Amino acid sequence: MTPPRLPEPVERFLADNRVDLVSTAETLLSHDTANPPGHTAASVSWIASRLEAAGVDVERIAVDPEKPNLVATLPGTSDRTLCFVDHIDTVPFDGTEWSRDPLGEREGDRLYGRGATDMKGAVAAMLQVALAYAESDAAPPVDLQFAFVSDEETGGDAGLPSVREAIEFVPDACVIGETTSRNGRCAVSIADRGAIWLTLEATGGAAHGSRPMLGINAIDRLTAAIDRLKREFGTRELAVAPEMAPIVEESVGFHEGEIDAETVRDLFRYPTINLGVIEGGSAVNAVPASARAEVDVRLTATVETRDALGSIRRCLGGIEGISIADVSWSRGSYEPIDSPLVEASTAAAESVIERRIYRRSATGGGDAKDLRHDGIPTVEFGFGTDTAHAVDEYTTVDALAQNAEAYARLIGEYAVRVDGGGSGTGGGSSDRDEQ
């Protein structure tokens, strides 16, 4: 397939406004949007003012006025809609730990600040693409939506969920600007894993710490139960659907040099189990009579949550003094590896950096999961660094420009494939994965 060309006015705008792109990222970084509390109103207003000045139709959606969202629309020449999604909030930071200004500092090619790579750099790039079409009067080949949302880092309801409740949000495909490159390797994330979060409680019998044999240690009971869960359930091979095999293998390639191949395969072959929180006891010299733990279980996309949860309950059932006090879950999801959106994203990225782009599964999951389960083909894609959530987080000027060009090229790549009836089924949300 001959790669579609960028409209000449759009290409020229992106080339001529690289300095403005960096300035946009610096302005976004200067707004403290750490979540909690996640106040993004100033950033959303600033983005809206840029778009409105260019004549772009914008809609503000705010359940919480301190956490507003913005949806911008640019009409295209077809009845299909491609939506770019970015979150504006960031994780918190302790400025005393940073050697750079967490609200933005540039040194050479590096742009430091909380959210630089997760994901204000992508916000700046997507905003630049919207302005490139609006200010050049070039008509995109599909309708374009840009959703700048809040409250993502804490999984809150004020962000994308409130947008989806407030307006008719039914794009034909979505691209989320999460950074998906690391250690010199670039990828499009086309799958994520499901999660089961367990709250376990243990009861025991109190006694003086000097005579532990007279009591029953609830913490010991709890850790023994979690060890059993890891030993029995955590070593059980998952029933992963065959269509995940090529995605797993590309995930292995992506992590080469960072994690050995069999460890990556095992990450998707078996559940992972992490004891994240444990609480119990009241004094060092007392046998604890109660304890509580929170456990994170992850499952490869296409694995039945219902079956896994049943196995967990059977594994822990009947252990004296142990109960599952609460459980929540989300199902993994995937986009077929040969879907039009995956092919378009991969082609766009390859045309910018001329390197292999891996089509991999994320080890966690975010907004893409819910969108896919609602039948909206979704990928995560962005150039950047592996410093998300880290001290001295940064992106690069080159990554900003590469993102802007890749997102602009993705539009044409997607339009060609969907208009030509590309292969793949698109949603990755099949009946066998419903429960």
GUZAPA-907423 format. One record per residue (C-alpha): y, z, x. Coordinates in steps of 0.5 Angstrom, whole numbers, plus 500, padded with zeros to 3 digits. Example, Ala and Ser with C-alpha at 12.3 -4.5 7.8 and 13.67 -1.06 7.14 Angstrom:
BEGIN
491516525498514527
END
This chain:
BEGIN
500500500507498503511504503517504498524504501529509500535506496540504502546509499541515499538514506546513508548519505542523508544521515551521514551529511546532516552537518553539511546540510546545515552548513549549506543552509548557512552559506545560502543565508550568507548571500544577500538575495533580498528582492528588490534588487534580487541579485542571486548570481552568487548563490546560483553560481555556488549551487551550480559548483556543488552540483557540477562537482558531483557530476550533475548536469546543470543548465543556467538560464538568465534573461537578467544576468543578476537574476539567473536560474539553474535547472539540474537534471538527474536521469531516472529509470522511467520516462516520468519527470518529477521537478523540485522548485525553489526560489533563491530570492527573499523579501527585503530586511532592515538589519537594525530591527533584527536581534540576530544577523539577517545574513545567518546566525545559529543558536542551538537548533535554530538557524536565523536569517532572511529566507531561513524558512522562506525558502533557503532551508528548502533549497538546502534540503533539495540540493542535499537530495540531488547530491545524495543521488548523484554522489551515491550513484543510486538511480532515482525511480523517475527523472529528477529536475531541480529548478533553483529560480530567482525573482519569485518574491516580486512576481517578476519575469526573470525567474520561473517564467523565463525558465519555462520560455527558454527550455522545454519545461514539461515535468509530470509533477512539481513540488515547490518547497514553500513552508506549509507548516505552522503552529505545530500543524503540518500540511501539503498545500494543494490549492490556492485562491484567485485574485482580482486587483482593482485600481479605483479612481474617484473625482470630486470638487476642490474647495477650502478645507474650512468650507467642505460643503462647497466641494466634493471630497473624492476620498469620501467618495472612494471609501464609500464605494469600497464600503459598498463593494464589501457590503454587497459583493463581499457578502455574496456566497461564491459558487465553489465546486463540490470537489473543493469541500474536502480541501476546505474542511482540511483547511479548517482543521489546519487552522484550528486554534489559530482561527475559529472554524466558521471564520475559515469556512467563510474565508472560502465561502465568500470573497475577501476584500482588502483596501491595500493602497489609498492616495489622495489630497494635497493639503490638510486644509483642502478638499481633495478633488481626486483619489486613487485606491488599490483593492485586493479581492480573493476568490476560492479555487474553481470560482469563475473570475469572469463572473466575479469581475462582472459582479464587481463592475455592476456593484461599482457601476453608476456610482458618480465620480467612481471608475475602475482604472485598471484590473488584473487577475489570476485564477485559483487552482487546485490539485485533486485531493486524491491525486498521485502527487498529493497522496505521495507528498502526504505519505512522505511527510507522514513517514517523517514526522508520524503526525497528521498532514493536512491537505489544505488550500493556501490563502494566497498563491504563487508559482503553483497556480500557473503550473497547475493551469498549464496541466502540471500537477503541483503541490507546495510542501515544506517543514519550517516555522511561521516566521516567513517575512518576519523580523528574526526569521528562522528555521530549525536544524530538525526542519532541515533534516525532515525536509531532506528526508521527506523530499527524498521519500516523496520521490519513491512514493510518487513513482509507486503511485504513478506507475500503479495508475493512482487515482485522481485526475492530476491537473485541477485546471478544468474547462469550467475554470477557463476564461
END
